[in-house]
Amino acid sequence: MKGLIALALGGVFLAGGAFAQDLEAGRKVAGLCRVCHGLQGVAQVPIAPHISGEPVSYITRQLEAFRSGAREHEMMTVVARGLTDQQIADVAAWYSAHAASASLPAGADPDAAPSLCVNCHGANGIAVAEDAPNLANETNIYIATQLKAFRTGQRTHEIMSEIAADLTDEEIRAYADWYAAARLEVQEPG
């Protein structure tokens, strides 16, 4: 009997608390998100980011940060506090299952992309680093607001806080305009 209990507990610890992800359940949870982020993860309001195609780990970390209060937003904090771990796993899986791709506007030179940004966010705004969000076609208002939040310490991140600390308003505007101009395409799962 002790062996069975040890085996069961070992399996729980090895799983690291991971939850099975259910896309249909995630789609239902996304109903809470649709007013701002859209059911497919394409933002419906200029102050909300597109979340379609973001990695499960990124969406999960952001929701957990809002839920714990480590990251604050008047709407997201309230919504996230009402989500269980399973609901977070499901909705993260739902939005992540959408394929996101982007293209630069005609005539835009990828070599002209903001050099401080491309190693993580790509030239076209599709992230190449696991911990970085996609920036393609985000509104320049949203991107500028986040960069200024990192610059002032309202929002913190081990990489972004340092990068944003020395950015001028003109640089922030230019970087935001670059990524806002990218064309985002989203493909539903399945």
PyMOL commands that set and color helices and strands:
alter all, ss='L'
color gray80, all
select helices_A, chain A and resi 2-15+23-32+34-37+56-68+76-81+85-96+110-112+118-121+140-152+160-165+169-180
alter helices_A, ss='H'
color red, helices_A
select strands_A, chain A and resi 99-103+183-187
alter strands_A, ss='S'
color yellow, strands_A
deselect
rebuild
show_as cartoon
